[in-house]
């Protein structure tokens, strides 16, 4: 049995040593060019024309696909690009069966390719009337900014070899009901894909409220749910008894991202699935039980979202490029890069973690599935007081699959994380009670 006194102060996961050099390649000028190019298609409404080479969502789709293919040429075959199309049946915001296409670039990992991390932005846009597929809908902030992030990440990382697989996706149908990401997530689920994190970048165009108030040019919000969207009735019953509202996989993902944030950016983790009355593509992945979170700017200006382009009483409405901050979007891209690269290079999150509840004791036994990753060095048990928001203590336990600690499971929250030979740490996995 391990003594409680052997616990050390909790140490955050740390960014990969080579990350700073990669981050310097993120180019605000390229990001600006991407956003302006997407705006140039006039409208990218999901119901807009798909066969015009210069206007509509089809033109945007084809341009994104061609650009990602161009980036992939530097990958020596490791990055593949696909058009993932399906026909969305009639639904409340889709009046006729409509083809929706996601553009997906996959960079296959060299060591653990079966472990996958996904990042998205949605390339469709809208105006005041969500059914208006004709009027100009520039969608610079919502969400050409997010697409620019994923495209710039794909460009910078195409020539590199992450240990695990990274997916960069421009999805469509978001404004009509998250249809593109819903289809994408289901395809992964049907294939049994081990997605250990997903991030949606949606409205990441500026750190300012556009009106000079509460300027936060170095803050980005990260929305992470507590109670899992996909929680079953049986899981809810257990949670209501022993807690764990703050320990779901997405909440642990938020803690990890915060721990590797760049020095010049603050990730403001918000313990909600999303904003009031709003939602983004991460929800499609949450519905299938995948850990997922949403990046968005710190203070939105609703005159520049979901609005017809117009001037009214001297106020400019519409989602125009002039309201974007290219340097800010580049910094958000660096936050994404820090999270994705650190996750992909670290060991995978431990699986099958349980806490022994078969008998009444004043100690705690944890078990988990041993990993077969080649550079795994061992595991750490972590714990915190039930009132503490973040982990407080760490106990290295070696390359084992069980540990017993002289500390009562009734009094604190426990977790387990993996550590590799270079000291990289995985996100924490919270245990479930053993049956």
TISE-122322 format. One record per residue (C-alpha): residue in one letter; x, y, z. Coordinates in steps of 0.1 Angstrom, whole numbers, padded with zeros to 4 digits, always signed. Each point is the difference from the previous one (the first is absolute). Example, Ala and Ser with C-alpha at 12.3 -4.5 7.8 and 13.67 -1.06 7.14 Angstrom:
<nodes>
A+0123-0045+0078;S+0014+0034-0007;
</nodes>
This chain:
<nodes>
X+0000+0000+0000;X+0012+0035-0009;X+0001+0026+0028;X-0020+0032-0005;X+0031+0019+0011;X+0018-0011-0032;X-0022+0023-0020;X+0018+0029-0017;X-0015+0034-0011;X-0019-0004-0033;X+0021+0007-0031;X-0017+0013-0031;X+0005-0017-0034;X+0027+0019-0018;X+0002+0012-0036;X+0022-0020-0023;X+0036+0013-0002;X-0002+0007-0037;X-0034+0017+0001;X+0013+0036+0001;X+0017-0004-0033;X-0031-0014-0017;X-0021+0028+0014;X+0022+0026-0016;X-0011-0013-0034;X-0036+0011+0006;X-0004+0030-0024;X-0026+0027+0006;X+0003+0011-0037;X-0010-0035-0012;X-0029+0000+0025;X-0012+0033-0014;X+0003-0013-0036;X-0021-0031+0009;X-0028+0021+0016;X-0001+0025-0028;X-0001-0028-0026;X-0029-0017+0017;X-0019+0033+0002;X+0006+0006-0037;X-0024-0029-0008;X-0029+0023+0009;X-0020-0025+0020;X+0010-0033+0014;X-0036-0009+0011;X-0005-0038+0001;X-0030+0004-0024;X+0019+0022-0024;X+0012-0010-0035;X+0025-0028-0001;X+0011+0000-0037;X+0010+0037-0005;X+0038+0003+0000;X+0000+0035+0014;X-0030+0002+0024;X-0017-0021+0027;X+0009-0029+0023;X+0011-0022-0029;X+0027+0024-0011;X+0012+0004+0037;X+0001-0038+0003;X+0021-0005-0031;X+0024+0027+0010;X+0005-0014+0035;X+0005-0035-0014;X+0026+0012-0025;X+0019+0020+0026;X+0001-0030+0024;X+0012-0022-0028;X+0028+0025-0006;X+0010-0001+0036;X-0001-0038+0000;X+0026-0002-0028;X+0026+0008+0027;X-0009-0029+0021;X+0016-0029-0019;X-0033-0018-0001;X-0008+0003+0037;X-0028+0026-0006;X-0030-0009-0020;X-0029+0023-0010;X-0036-0011-0007;X-0034+0014-0008;X-0024-0017+0023;X-0035+0005-0015;X-0035-0011+0009;X-0035+0011-0008;X-0018+0016+0029;X-0037-0008-0001;X-0027+0027+0004;X+0002+0015+0035;X-0012+0032+0017;X+0028+0021-0016;X+0005-0022-0031;X-0031+0003-0023;X+0012-0025-0027;X+0025-0028+0001;X+0034+0017-0001;X+0035-0013-0005;X+0023+0010+0029;X+0038-0004-0003;X+0027+0000+0026;X+0036+0006-0011;X+0023-0022+0022;X+0038-0001+0001;X+0014-0029+0021;X+0036-0001+0011;X+0008-0036+0010;X+0020-0005+0032;X+0033-0018-0002;X-0001-0019+0033;X-0036-0003+0012;X-0021+0008-0032;X-0031-0016+0016;X-0002+0029+0025;X-0017+0030-0016;X-0004+0037+0007;X-0024+0022-0020;X-0002+0037-0006;X-0028+0017-0020;X-0013+0033-0013;X-0032+0003-0020;X+0001+0016-0034;X-0037+0007-0005;X-0014+0034+0007;X-0033+0018+0005;X-0018+0034+0003;X-0030+0011+0021;X-0023-0024-0017;X+0015-0035+0005;X-0019-0012-0031;X+0014+0028-0023;X+0025-0018-0023;X+0003+0029-0025;X+0009+0032+0018;X+0037+0007+0007;X+0011-0018+0032;X+0037+0008+0005;X+0004-0020+0032;X+0035+0013+0008;X-0001-0006+0037;X-0027-0026+0000;X+0017-0021-0011;X+0027+0007-0027;X+0022+0008+0031;X-0004-0036+0012;X+0006-0014-0034;X+0032+0021-0003;X+0012-0014+0033;X-0004-0036-0011;X+0015+0006-0035;X+0030+0018+0014;X+0005-0028+0025;X-0002-0025-0029;X+0026+0020-0020;X+0025+0003+0029;X-0003-0036+0011;X-0002-0018-0034;X+0037-0005-0002;X+0004-0013+0036;X-0006-0034+0016;X-0022+0001+0031;X+0000-0032+0020;X-0039-0002-0002;X-0024+0009-0028;X-0012+0036-0005;X-0031+0009-0020;X-0007+0035-0013;X-0036+0004-0013;X-0020+0028-0016;X-0036-0011+0006;X-0032+0013-0015;X-0036+0001+0010;X+0008+0015+0034;X-0024+0029-0002;X-0028-0023-0012;X+0003-0024+0029;X+0036-0013+0005;X-0006-0025-0029;X+0035-0002-0013;X+0016-0007+0033;X-0028-0023+0010;X+0006-0022-0031;X+0038+0001+0006;X-0003-0010+0036;X-0023-0029-0008;X+0024-0013-0027;X+0028-0001+0026;X-0023-0016+0025;X-0011-0027-0024;X+0036-0007-0008;X+0009-0003+0037;X+0025+0028-0003;X+0019+0009+0032;X-0005+0037+0001;X+0015+0013+0032;X-0006+0037-0006;X-0019+0022-0023;X+0000+0038-0003;X-0024+0023-0018;X+0013+0035-0010;X-0031+0021-0005;X+0001+0038+0001;X+0037+0005+0008;X+0005+0032-0020;X+0008+0026+0026;X+0009+0006+0036;X-0020+0032+0001;X-0037+0007+0003;X+0003+0020-0032;X-0012+0030+0019;X+0031+0009+0021;X-0013-0016+0032;X+0017-0027+0020;X+0027-0006-0025;X+0015-0034+0007;X+0024-0006-0029;X+0018-0028+0018;X-0029-0020+0013;X-0020-0028-0016;X-0029-0018+0015;X-0001-0038+0002;X-0034-0015+0007;X+0001-0034+0017;X-0030-0019+0012;X-0002-0016+0035;X-0027-0027+0000;X+0006-0019-0032;X-0025+0006-0027;X+0000-0037-0007;X-0004-0011+0036;X-0023-0030+0004;X-0027-0003+0026;X+0021-0025+0020;X+0030+0023-0001;X-0021+0029+0012;X-0012-0021+0030;X+0036-0007+0010;X+0010+0036-0005;X-0028+0013+0022;X+0013-0022+0028;X+0037+0005-0002;X+0005+0032-0020;X+0022+0005-0031;X-0018+0029-0016;X+0034+0017-0005;X+0019-0031-0011;X-0014-0010-0034;X+0024-0005-0029;X-0007+0034-0014;X+0007+0017+0033;X+0033-0018+0002;X+0007+0011-0035;X-0006+0036+0010;X+0025-0003+0029;X+0026-0015-0024;X-0004+0029-0026;X+0004+0025+0028;X+0032-0016+0012;X+0017+0003-0034;X-0013+0035-0011;X+0026+0022-0017;X+0017+0026+0022;X-0017+0029-0020;X-0036-0013+0002;X-0024-0008+0028;X-0025-0028-0005;X-0030+0009+0020;X-0016-0034+0007;X-0038+0003+0005;X-0018-0029+0016;X-0029-0001-0023;X-0007-0019-0032;X-0005+0032-0019;X-0015+0035+0002;X-0036+0007+0008;X-0023-0008-0030;X+0030-0010-0021;X+0019-0031-0011;X+0028-0011-0022;X+0014-0031-0017;X+0016-0014+0031;X-0035-0010+0012;X-0002-0026-0028;X+0031-0017+0014;X-0013+0003+0036;X-0032-0018-0010;X+0021-0030-0010;X+0020+0000+0032;X+0032+0016-0013;X+0018+0026+0022;X-0006+0034-0018;X+0002+0037+0006;X-0006+0033-0018;X+0024+0029-0004;X-0016+0034-0005;X+0010+0037+0004;X-0004+0016+0034;X-0026+0026-0008;X-0024-0002-0030;X-0016+0028-0018;X-0034-0012-0012;X-0003+0028-0026;X+0027-0020-0019;X-0015-0035+0003;X-0030-0014-0019;X-0008+0035-0015;X-0008+0014-0034;X+0028+0023-0012;X-0014+0035+0005;X+0004+0034+0017;X-0028+0009+0023;X-0001+0032+0021;X+0037+0004-0007;X+0008-0035+0012;X+0017-0025-0023;X-0015-0035+0002;X+0013-0031-0016;X+0028-0025+0005;X+0027+0018-0020;X+0038-0005-0001;X+0006+0035+0013;X-0011-0012+0034;X+0026-0028+0002;X+0034+0002+0017;X+0024-0021-0020;X+0026-0001+0027;X-0026-0011+0025;X-0011-0029-0022;X+0036-0010-0003;X+0003-0001+0037;X-0031-0022+0003;X+0016-0023-0026;X+0031-0002+0023;X-0023-0010+0029;X-0015-0028-0022;X+0035-0010-0011;X+0012-0002+0036;X-0029-0022+0010;X+0000-0023-0030;X+0037-0005-0002;X+0004-0006+0037;X-0029-0025+0000;X+0014-0018-0031;X+0035-0003+0014;X-0010-0010+0035;X-0013-0035+0010;X-0037-0007-0005;X-0024+0006+0028;X-0002-0032+0022;X-0030-0022-0008;X-0022-0021+0022;X+0009+0018+0032;X-0021-0013+0029;X+0000+0006+0037;X-0006-0031+0021;X-0033+0003+0018;X-0006-0037+0007;X+0008+0004+0037;X+0000+0026+0027;X+0035+0013+0007;X+0018+0031+0011;X+0025-0004-0028;X-0004+0003-0038;X+0008-0025-0028;X+0000+0011-0036;X+0004-0022-0031;X+0003+0007-0037;X+0008-0016-0033;X+0038-0002-0006;X+0011+0019-0031;X+0022-0016-0027;X+0014+0033-0012;X+0038-0005-0006;X+0012+0031+0019;X-0022-0003+0031;X+0020+0004+0032;X-0028-0004+0025;X-0030+0015+0017;X-0009+0026+0026;X-0029+0000+0024;X-0013+0035+0006;X-0025+0014+0025;X-0016+0031+0013;X-0024+0012+0027;X-0037-0003-0012;X-0003+0038+0002;X+0031+0007-0020;X-0004+0009-0037;X+0034-0015-0012;X+0022-0030+0010;X+0022+0007+0029;X+0022-0031+0007;X+0019-0026-0020;X+0014-0034+0008;X+0022-0019-0025;X-0008-0037+0001;X+0021-0014-0028;X-0009-0022-0030;X-0028-0019+0018;X-0038-0004-0005;X-0011+0003+0036;X+0008+0021+0030;X-0012+0001+0036;X+0003+0033+0019;X-0004+0005+0038;X-0025+0028-0006;X-0038-0004+0001;X-0019+0001-0033;X-0029+0015+0020;X+0018+0032+0007;X+0017+0011-0033;X-0002-0004-0037;X+0026-0023-0017;X+0013-0002-0036;X+0027-0018-0020;X+0022+0012-0028;X+0028-0015-0021;X+0036+0013-0003;X+0025-0008-0028;X+0037-0003+0001;X+0006+0037-0007;X-0024+0011+0028;X-0030+0009-0022;X-0033-0006+0018;X-0034-0010-0013;X-0033+0016+0011;X-0013-0014+0032;X-0026-0028-0001;X-0025+0000+0029;X-0010-0035+0013;X-0034-0016-0001;X-0011-0021+0029;X+0007-0037-0005;X-0030-0023-0005;
</nodes>
